[in-house]
Amino acid sequence: MTLTPLTAAERRRLKGQAQKLKALLKLGKQGLTPALTSSIIQTFAHHPLLKIRLDDFKEERKELGPKLAEATGSHLVTVIGSVIVLYRPPPADAAKPD
């Protein structure tokens, strides 16, 4: 899956939407594991915009953001404080409500 880069306007809109969200996942002592990566991918099925809280890796947050985005096939929207915000657009073939 090839992602087109986010425009500045899209990134700004997503940052605004993310302010209202609670962190759904936490990156703890184990770090970036395959289990966490698969959890993030599964969560993207229901939530295209995710906040991930970093409990133990606050110093490495700038490096972890791009790694998480690459591992999950998503866009890194922002890294702010101890929170990473990722976005993965829903698939084009997803069922639309009538």
C-alpha positions in Angstrom: 0.0 0.0 0.0 1.5 3.3 -1.1 0.5 6.3 0.9 0.4 9.8 -0.7 2.0 12.4 1.5 -0.3 14.5 3.7 -0.6 18.1 2.7 -0.1 20.8 5.3 -3.9 21.5 5.4 -4.6 17.7 6.0 -2.0 17.5 8.7 -3.5 20.6 10.4 -7.0 19.2 10.2 -5.9 15.8 11.6 -4.0 17.5 14.5 -7.3 19.3 15.4 -9.3 16.1 15.3 -6.7 14.3 17.4 -7.0 16.9 20.2 -10.3 15.4 21.2 -9.1 11.8 21.2 -7.9 9.7 24.1 -4.8 7.6 23.6 -6.0 4.1 22.6 -2.6 2.4 23.0 0.4 2.7 25.2 4.0 1.9 24.3 5.4 0.5 27.5 8.6 -1.2 28.8 8.7 -3.8 26.0 9.1 -1.1 23.3 8.2 -1.5 19.7 7.3 -5.2 19.4 5.5 -7.1 16.6 2.6 -7.6 19.0 2.2 -3.8 19.4 2.6 -3.3 15.7 -0.2 -5.8 15.0 -2.4 -4.2 17.7 -2.0 -0.8 16.0 -2.9 -2.3 12.6 -6.0 -4.0 14.0 -7.0 -0.7 15.7 -6.7 1.1 12.4 -9.6 -1.1 11.1 -11.9 0.9 13.4 -10.1 4.2 14.0 -8.2 5.8 11.2 -6.7 8.4 13.6 -4.8 7.0 16.6 -3.1 8.5 19.6 -0.4 6.3 21.2 1.1 7.3 24.6 4.7 6.7 25.3 5.2 5.6 28.9 8.9 4.7 29.0 10.4 6.1 25.8 9.9 9.8 26.1 13.5 10.5 25.1 13.2 8.5 21.9 9.8 9.8 20.9 11.1 11.7 17.8 12.7 8.4 16.5 9.8 6.2 17.4 7.2 8.2 15.6 8.6 7.5 12.1 9.4 3.9 13.0 5.8 3.3 14.1 4.4 5.0 11.0 6.6 2.9 8.7 5.9 -0.4 10.5 2.1 0.1 10.4 1.8 1.7 6.9 0.5 4.9 8.3 1.2 8.7 8.3 2.9 10.3 11.2 0.7 13.3 12.0 2.6 14.7 14.9 4.7 13.9 18.0 3.8 16.1 20.9 4.8 15.6 24.4 4.7 11.9 25.2 2.0 11.2 22.5 2.4 10.1 18.9 -0.5 10.6 16.5 -0.8 8.3 13.5 -3.3 8.4 10.6 -4.1 5.7 8.1 -6.9 6.4 5.6 -9.6 3.8 5.4 -9.3 1.5 2.4 -11.1 2.6 -0.7 -13.1 -0.6 -0.8 -14.5 -0.2 2.7 -18.2 -0.4 2.9 -19.9 3.0 3.0 -23.0 3.4 5.1 -26.2 4.0 3.0 
